[in-house]
């Protein structure tokens, strides 16, 4: 955070630049005389020229005439505010028109103030100075918020990783498996039309699907033998345990993770556990993660098995459509084979 604040402080003490946009030479000359002693001044005699200048070098503030031929000030301001790169540059309109409807339209398109013609030096200098200071404070606050948000995101990522590893504590490939499986889940969700916000939540929630295994005895989790009926009864409790742990987090992320944890062992034909749900009774999030998890498990090399090829794993998943997996999700997953291969290659390179 300190580094970001220092960067802003450096910007504060640099000589600020003002872009004057006006088609009247006398107005340009007057403003230039007022401002040039205090600021770097750039000139544009039309809206299009102004946008071209801004594209090459961002000014710190823009004094923008409203009534100009070709492109008026309102249109120029709209374009600036629609661009993330220029949206924070303060725009002050220059106008000889003081009607309320013009003021309203100006504020609607994103200006911060008006300077009314005829232009006076004291008013102009005061308005420019005030809005530059406000812009500096805004930039400083944005950088601080971005840094703190990044720190919170990193802490959340670590928490998710720890909860995921709790589910498979003795798995040496857990970290890679968790995040690779999460990438497959995100790709499938995106392919079926989930929006970016939902996809991001799913990608974070998916690694926590086996959190409930923390409540299963080590002797069962690591048993070298086939589990007995009694041991299977215990093992089948882990979805409910995971749900019980994760639902205590009140955020949408942990509610989604709890939903996935509870239902990721349900099967399309109703033969899964713990509730024997079938078809679309199973939350779509859990159906997605179940498919991604099985695919990743099949294509992973383990001490007790070789990795399957992607073609072999796709064949198994296709065969299990309408039984284990949602057939529509299977079709969608098979349709993004190139993306799936890219994800696998990315993680293989990272190991």
ZIGIPE-V166612 format. One record per residue. PHI is phi in degrees with one decimal (* if undefined). OMEGA is omega in whole degrees, 0 to 359 (NA if undefined). D_FIRST is the distance of its C-alpha to the first C-alpha in Angstrom with 2 decimals. Layout:
PHI|OMEGA|D_FIRST + PHI|OMEGA|D_FIRST
//
This chain:
*|181|0.00 + -59.5|181|3.82 + -59.6|181|5.47 + -64.3|180|5.28 + -65.1|178|6.40 + -60.2|178|8.74 + -59.2|179|10.04 + -66.5|181|10.97 + -60.4|177|12.51 + -62.5|180|14.51 + -64.3|182|15.75 + -59.8|186|16.84 + -90.0|173|19.15 + -77.3|178|20.67 + -67.1|185|24.05 + -76.6|180|23.76 + -112.0|179|26.17 + -119.6|175|28.55 + -101.5|177|30.69 + -99.7|181|34.07 + -120.9|183|36.00 + -159.6|181|39.60 + -92.8|181|43.01 + -103.3|182|44.78 + -55.7|182|44.91 + -65.8|177|45.59 + -68.6|178|42.42 + -60.8|181|40.37 + -61.8|180|42.05 + -64.3|180|41.49 + -64.3|179|37.77 + -63.3|178|37.34 + -63.1|182|39.17 + -70.7|193|36.98 + -99.4|191|33.58 + -63.8|178|34.06 + -68.9|187|33.91 + -109.3|188|30.35 + -138.6|167|28.87 + -74.8|185|29.41 + -116.1|173|31.88 + -114.9|185|32.77 + -125.3|170|35.86 + -138.0|184|36.99 + -98.7|176|40.45 + -156.5|179|39.97 + -63.4|182|37.51 + -66.8|177|37.90 + -64.2|179|37.34 + -59.8|180|34.19 + -63.6|178|32.77 + -65.5|178|33.75 + -64.3|181|31.99 + -63.2|179|28.77 + -64.3|180|28.96 + -86.5|182|29.03 + -152.4|183|26.51 + -78.6|173|24.31 + -80.0|177|25.12 + -85.8|178|22.86 + -154.9|182|25.60 + -125.7|171|28.99 + -100.1|196|32.23 + -124.3|176|34.40 + -68.4|180|38.11 + -82.6|187|39.36 + -87.5|177|42.94 + -134.3|177|43.02 + -70.3|176|45.42 + 75.4|179|44.47 + -138.7|183|41.02 + -79.7|184|40.29 + -63.7|180|37.03 + -60.7|181|36.51 + -66.7|178|36.66 + -60.7|181|34.27 + -63.7|178|31.72 + -56.8|182|32.20 + -64.6|179|31.49 + -64.9|184|28.30 + -75.4|178|26.96 + -84.3|182|28.06 + -104.4|181|25.93 + -56.7|182|22.23 + -73.6|186|21.71 + -113.2|188|23.42 + -64.0|183|23.13 + -92.4|178|20.60 + -72.2|179|22.75 + -67.9|179|24.60 + -115.4|176|28.34 + -112.1|181|30.89 + -80.9|172|34.45 + -100.0|184|37.34 + -152.4|172|40.49 + -98.8|181|43.98 + -98.2|183|44.34 + -113.9|180|43.37 + -67.9|183|44.58 + -60.6|183|42.53 + -66.3|177|42.60 + -70.4|177|40.92 + -61.9|180|38.16 + -61.4|179|37.69 + -64.5|179|37.59 + -61.3|179|35.08 + -67.8|179|32.61 + -62.3|181|33.39 + -85.9|170|32.38 + 117.4|178|29.06 + -72.4|180|29.73 + -106.0|184|28.07 + -171.7|176|31.12 + -128.7|166|34.57 + -116.4|185|36.26 + -90.3|176|39.97 + -77.1|4|42.52 + -70.9|185|44.14 + -75.4|176|40.94 + -119.6|185|40.48 + -59.9|185|38.25 + -63.2|179|36.75 + -62.9|181|35.85 + -62.3|180|34.36 + -63.0|180|32.20 + -65.7|181|31.05 + -65.6|180|30.17 + -63.2|180|28.29 + -61.2|181|26.32 + -60.9|185|25.48 + -75.8|172|24.30 + -66.9|179|22.21 + -64.9|178|20.35 + -62.3|179|20.03 + -66.1|177|18.75 + -63.2|178|16.07 + -63.1|179|14.97 + -63.5|179|15.21 + -65.2|178|13.11 + -60.1|181|10.30 + -66.2|179|10.69 + -63.8|180|11.05 + -66.5|178|7.85 + -64.6|180|6.07 + -64.3|179|8.98 + -61.1|180|8.90 + -64.8|180|5.74 + -67.1|177|7.45 + -63.5|178|10.64 + -61.7|179|10.11 + -63.0|179|9.55 + -66.7|178|12.62 + -62.2|179|14.49 + -65.6|178|14.19 + -66.2|179|15.42 + -64.5|179|18.12 + -60.6|179|19.16 + -65.5|179|19.62 + -62.3|179|21.61 + -62.1|178|23.74 + -60.4|180|24.40 + -66.3|179|25.51 + -64.5|178|27.74 + -65.3|181|29.21 + -70.6|175|30.00 + -57.3|182|31.62 + -68.3|182|34.16 + -140.8|191|35.18 + -55.6|185|34.27 + -97.5|182|36.81 + -92.1|185|36.20 + -68.5|182|34.96 + -108.4|186|33.99 + -56.9|185|32.29 + -57.7|180|28.80 + -64.4|180|30.20 + -58.7|183|32.79 + -57.9|186|30.41 + -78.1|176|28.09 + -67.7|177|31.02 + -61.0|177|33.00 + -63.9|177|30.11 + -64.6|177|30.12 + -61.4|180|33.88 + -60.6|181|33.56 + -63.8|181|31.09 + -62.6|180|33.38 + -68.1|179|36.39 + -61.6|179|34.84 + -64.8|182|33.86 + -65.6|181|37.40 + -97.1|170|39.00 + 103.6|175|37.03 + -64.6|179|34.09 + -79.0|187|31.38 + -59.6|181|27.92 + -64.5|179|26.38 + -64.7|180|29.20 + -61.2|180|28.96 + -62.5|178|25.28 + -62.6|180|26.16 + -62.3|181|29.18 + -61.5|178|27.34 + -81.2|183|25.09 + -78.4|187|28.07 + -54.6|182|30.61 + -62.4|182|29.45 + -93.7|188|30.13 + -62.9|182|33.76 + -103.9|180|35.29 + -54.0|183|33.30 + -63.9|179|36.65 + -65.7|175|38.03 + -61.1|181|36.39 + -93.4|181|39.44 + -102.2|181|42.00 + -55.7|180|43.74 + -58.1|182|42.95 + -62.6|178|46.67 + -85.4|182|46.70 + -59.3|185|43.49 + -108.7|181|44.59 + -64.1|179|48.31 + -78.6|183|50.07 + -106.1|174|52.90 + -61.6|183|53.38 + -69.1|175|52.29 + -75.7|178|55.09 + -58.2|180|55.49 + -66.4|179|54.22 + -67.3|177|51.14 + -64.9|177|50.44 + -59.9|178|50.63 + -68.8|181|47.84 + -59.6|182|45.75 + -71.1|178|46.11 + -84.9|188|44.34 + -65.3|175|40.90 + -62.2|180|40.10 + -68.0|178|40.84 + -64.3|178|38.88 + -60.6|178|35.81 + -61.3|181|36.25 + -62.1|179|36.63 + -71.4|190|33.36 + -75.4|182|31.24 + -68.5|177|32.70 + -69.5|173|31.24 + -79.1|187|27.87 + -79.7|184|28.27 + -75.8|176|25.94 + -55.4|180|27.65 + -60.8|184|26.21 + -74.6|173|27.90 + -66.7|177|30.99 + -66.4|178|31.39 + -61.1|179|30.91 + -65.0|178|33.55 + -60.2|180|35.89 + -66.1|181|35.62 + -57.2|184|36.09 + -70.5|191|39.23 + -115.7|187|40.89 + -73.9|175|39.97 + -104.6|172|43.31 + -73.2|181|45.41 + -124.4|184|47.65 + -53.8|183|48.94 + -87.7|177|52.53 + 88.9|184|51.82 + -91.6|182|52.35 + -87.3|181|48.83 + -140.4|10|47.41 + -90.8|189|46.62 + -110.6|181|48.11 + 63.7|178|50.23 + -69.5|178|48.62 + -137.3|175|49.84 + 52.3|184|49.01 + -81.3|167|46.63 + -64.5|179|46.68 + -78.1|178|43.95 + -54.7|183|40.55 + -58.9|179|39.64 + -58.8|181|36.28 + -70.9|178|38.25 + -64.7|179|40.78 + -65.0|183|38.14 + -64.9|179|36.47 + -58.5|181|39.93 + -67.5|180|40.95 + -62.6|182|37.78 + -65.9|180|37.93 + -65.8|179|41.59 + -58.3|182|41.15 + -67.2|179|38.42 + -62.1|180|40.50 + -65.3|185|43.52 + -92.7|175|41.82 + -94.9|173|40.24 + -86.2|179|42.19 + -125.7|178|42.85 + -61.4|184|44.93 + -100.1|180|47.62 + -158.4|172|47.59 + -85.4|177|46.97 + -75.4|175|44.60 + -81.6|172|46.30 + -72.6|178|46.04 + -61.1|179|44.30 + -61.6|179|47.77 + -65.4|180|49.10 + -66.6|177|46.22 + -61.4|179|46.64 + -61.0|179|50.34 + -64.1|181|49.79 + -64.5|178|47.45 + -62.0|179|49.93 + -65.5|182|52.71 + -92.0|173|50.88 + -62.4|183|50.31 + 74.8|174|52.03 + -110.3|178|52.11 + -81.4|192|48.69 + -113.7|172|46.63 + -62.5|185|46.51 + -61.8|178|48.64 + -67.6|177|46.65 + -67.0|177|43.43 + -60.6|179|45.38 + -59.7|181|46.51 + -66.3|181|42.99 + -64.8|179|41.65 + -65.9|182|44.49 + -74.6|180|43.83 + -108.7|182|40.32 + -54.1|181|41.62 + -62.1|179|39.96 + -66.7|178|36.49 + -61.1|178|37.27 + -62.5|179|38.38 + -64.3|179|35.21 + -63.2|180|33.08 + -62.9|180|35.29 + -64.3|180|35.20 + -60.3|182|31.39 + -73.1|177|31.19 + -63.9|179|34.16 + -70.6|184|32.43 + -83.2|183|29.34 + -73.8|NA|31.46
//
